[in-house]
Amino acid sequence: MQASNAKGGHKRNLSNGTPDNSPLRRSKRQRSTANLKEASSGEDSEGEHEVVTTPKKGSSAKATPKAEPAAKSKKTQVAASFKKEVTEGTEIDSSVTVAKGESGVKTEAGDIAVKTEAEAASSVKAKPARKARKTKEEKEAEAMPLAPRTPGLKMFVGAHVSAAKGQYLGLCLGWMVKKLIQDSSSSGNAFALFLKSQRKWDNPPLQDDVRDQFRKMCAEQNYDAAKHVLPHGSYLVNLAQNDKAKAKQAYDSFLDDLRRCEALGIKLYNFHPGSTNQTPLPEALARLADSLTRAIAATSTVIPVLETMCGHGNTIGGTLTEFRDLLALIPKEHHSRIGICIDTCHSFAAGYDLVSPEGFKSFLSEFDNLIGLKFLRALHLNDSKAPRGSKRDLHANIGTGFLGLRAFHNVMNEPHFEGLPMVLETPIDRVPGQSASSADDDDADSCESESEKKGKKKVVKKGGKRPAGASPAAVPDHGVWAREIKLLESLIGMDPEGEEFKALEARLSEEGREMREKQMEQYERKMESEKKKEAKAKEKGQKSLMDMIKKGKVEK
């Protein structure tokens, strides 16, 4: 029986031992049993691993009883050592090597087979805990608005619905559409959203069931999509593009968004005017006007709404005169379907005074004289981390920036803004335990064109591995918008000279004091650097002029 086992499976019970006259066989991959004995320790652990021996070819299958204790001792040492190393989570001692795919470990006393490392590790590896399913009550609580909406107001304040995790309207279905609408109702009476991914060109078409769900949910939640829903256009689109191929790509994406709006019953569509790309401004405005004229002619109801910008670099829309010049290039029969959206942060950064009551009135008067208040269709409500005229688009939470609460008191009590969608784009990412002013200074809605952004250092994507010792990651807190909506609504009719307003203004101002000081310091350094550059350029120009004059005299 033992002989047949030796021929067939080349295995036999360890208790049978090996013949005394059998020559020792050593694996090239293993150390001697002396090292094995030194490394082995602990109690016997029978049944922990399968241990077998293979007799040398041609040797007798008959075992001597004297070999049994020695073999058992070696079995105990190997099993105990292996178990100890796995349990402690350290590498297996160099005296015992288990190669992946091998059936065992060979020793001087015999060929001892041990289960592979993967099999052994699986016996001690803990199973990951399953994520608990949310109860029906928890799901219902998530679906509820963060605060009840205020009915009967003439000011329609809301926020931009997050498009995180691919929840763009062109991709979401069923309950995702419902969540999209309910998320927007964080006490707001208006909302904005992206109709598709704003960071890529190729997007799936709008599905009929998504369209129907959106219309149904707007009706159920009492949103007038034609008046108080303000989609935001793609950051990639530049209708003033001078490259023909890129201009066609931008126009096609823009027209696709307008058609999505009409399918969804949305009448207003906000977008950035674009960039000159270092071409003359009149030429860029002509290209933008041509694209708008064609897009309006290709649609029937949607109104493209151009956003005021901060005046950074080659960006169009920093001054109100640029909108005046643009409108002059568009046929008057299309003027009823053109709109302007005032972004408070952008216009303030461009140099307009929105803080003092006199400055605010002067801004609106200039808007009316150059463009016409009939073109005003929406507002973006954002405070500014950067000072007035900085041409930096850094959004801050309401009342904490350089605009301050006084500017938003002006906005919320302006009769010309009644009935218009007013959308918050303020920062909501919060690091647990830190205030809003502690957030980083990345642009919330940059005025820069995509080509200008490409030359800048890339920011690490959210959700990636964080280095050891790094501060906790910031997470979105949609309650920020709910509180800011209520704050803005409370300003309606409030006395700006009263104790209530002054106390509120002082508290919010103190929250952002450190942030403003930091930004002012950066701005002053930048201005000083620019002055030095201008002085050098002027000095260089004067020297060149003097050289030319001297050269002319010598030639005479």
Order of alpha helices (4+ residues) and beta strands (2+ residues): alpha-alpha-alpha-beta-beta-alpha-alpha-beta-alpha-beta-alpha-alpha-alpha-beta-alpha-beta-alpha-beta-alpha-alpha-beta-beta-beta-alpha-beta-beta-alpha-beta-alpha-alpha-alpha
